Amino acid sequence: MSNKRFIMDNDINDLRLWVLQRGFPSFRAKQVFDWFGKGIVDPERMTNLPQNIREALRDDFITDSFRVIDEKTSQKDGTKKWLFELHDGHRIETVLMRYSTGLSVCISSQAGCKMSCSFCASAKAGFGRDLSCGELLAQVAIPAMLVNERISRVVIMGIGEPFDNFEQLKLFFKRINDENGLNLGARHITVSTCGLIPQMIEFMCIGMQVNLSVSLHAPNDTLRRQLMPIAQRYPLKELIDACRQYVDKTGRRITFEYALLSGVNDSDEQARELAVLLRGIHCHINLIAANEFPGGLYKKSSKDRVKSFMSVLEKNKMTVTLRREMGSDIMAACGQLRRGMQETI
């Protein structure tokens, strides 16, 4: 197995050291780094570099990654989904959504997922490996290059549990926020977790204004344990206490994601239970009409049931919205992403 790093794992300081060690002019580091921001990882496309530097980049770093295996475009809303193959054969999916406020990209944090949530397609594919900081960045820069438009918002809600890959996630926050890099403000980034409490505590202490979203999906422990195995490790009381601590420490509103599953977690009584659970927390409840996928265990709630559930929350003074469904016809909506079922790894 090669010990080479993916080329985009290098920040500007890494590249300055590399050109120094290689005996290349110092200004070449900035030229290489600028290509990363344009979504270019293949040295042959770095047209302002001489051939000897392009060859050295190929020799020293992984440059044959993020091959587009498949690209789909939603006929409903123009959402795009790419299936990328990485250098080692692992596959991930990245989704680009167009809103009136600009382009939003939903990126994966791992090739596969360990969390095994019963309503999520990603769980069916098993776990491959963590993605590196550079591989997270590439999922922002490459889609921007492919559509030739700037990305205005990033949500880390694709395949994987971001807080299970926390060290690389922290590097990603720093790199994407760098004014010499992709220069995306922290407030335009949202990270989602199913509730890894130690990492949530550390996250609230890093001092960045990245938005936090917590996947809840149940108003009590009994049901949550059936839907999300992580609830066996971290009971709901501990999770909600951590959420209160996050709001108190950061002063920022927290979002709770709640996917409505027909006959499972969508009754009016469960809506009232949810309101009691979250009362007093500066929060926003984002309801999701759960998306179905082949082989899935659950059906989405009816429109009437969604409307009733939402109404109960509003009557209980909760701030609640229904997430706009994007890309469901190309299996690009929440809970529908897989990591390429054809892989043999």
Residue, then its C-alpha position, 0 to 999 in steps of 0.5 A: m500500500s502506497n504511503k503517498r498523500f493525496i495531493m490536496d492534503n497539502d496546504i500552502n506551507d506543505l507545498r513551500l517545504w516540498v518545492l524547497q526540498r525538490g529544489f524548485p523555485s519558491f513561487r511554484a508552491k503558490q501556483v500548485f496551491d491555486w490549482f487546488g482551489k480550481g478543483i484540479v488535482d491532475p498535474e497535467r492540467m496545471t498548465n503554468l507548471p513546467q513538465n518536470i514539476r508536473e512529473a514530480l507531483r505525480d511521483d510524490f503524491i496521489t493525483d489519480s483520484f476523484r474519477v467521475i464514475d457516474e453523474k446524474t441530474s434531477q429532472k425535478d430541481g436540477t440537483k446533481k449527484w456525482l459518484f467519485e472513485l478514489h485512488d484506492g477503489h473506494r467510492i463516495e457520492t457528492v451532491l450539488m443543490r441549487y437554491s435561490t441563494g446560491l449553490s450548496v454542496c453536500i459532501s461525504s466524510q467517510a467511504g461508508c458509515k459505521m453508525s448503521c442507522s436503520f433508515c439510511a441507505s449508506a448503512k447498507a454499504g458497510f464501512g470503507r475508511d475515513l476520508s482525508c482533509g484533502e478529500l473533503l476539500a476536493q468534494v467542494a472544489i471539484p463540483a464547483m469546477l465541473v459546473n463552473e460556479r462558486i459554492s456558497r454553502v457546504v453541508i457535511m451530511g453525505i455518507g459517513e458520520p463526520f464526528d467519527n472522522f473528527e481530526q480530519l474534519k477540524l483540518f477541513f474547517k481550517r483549510i476551507n476557511d483560509e482566505n488563501g484557499l477556498n475562503l468559505g466563511a464558517r457560518h456557511i458550513t453546517v456539520s451533522t452528527c448522530g450524537l457523538i457526545p465527546q466530539m460534540i464537546e470538543f467541537m463547541c470549544i474550537g471557536m469556529q462559527v460552523n453550524l451544528s445539526v443533530s440527527l434526532h429522529a425519535p423523541n425517546d430512548t426506546l425508539r431511538r435505540q431501534l432506529m440508531p444504534i449510537a443511542q445505545r452508547y449515548p442515551l438521549k438525556e446525555l445527548i440533550d444535555a450536551c446540546r444545551q451545553y453547546v447552546d449555552k457556550t456558543g450562543r448559537r442556535i442548534t438544529f435538530e433533524y427529524a426524519l418522519l417515518s410512516g407509523v414509526n415516529d410521526s404521531d401527534e403524541q410523538a410530536r408533543e413528546l418531542a416538544v417537551l424534550l426540546r423545550g427551553i433549548h435555542c433550537h430549530i427543528n428541521l423535519i424531513a419527509a423521509n426518503e425511501f430507497p430500494g431495500g429500505l425498511y420504512k415508508k415516508s409519512s403522508k403529507d397529511r401526517v407531516k402537516s399534522f406533526m408540524s402543526v403540533l410542534e408549532k402549537n407548542k411554540m417550537t421553531v420548525t420547518l419542513r426541508r425541501e426535498m431535493g434530488s429524490d428522483i436520482m437517489a440524492a436526497c437525505g438518507q438515500l446516498r450509498r457509496g457505489m454498490q458495485e465496488t468490490i472492496 
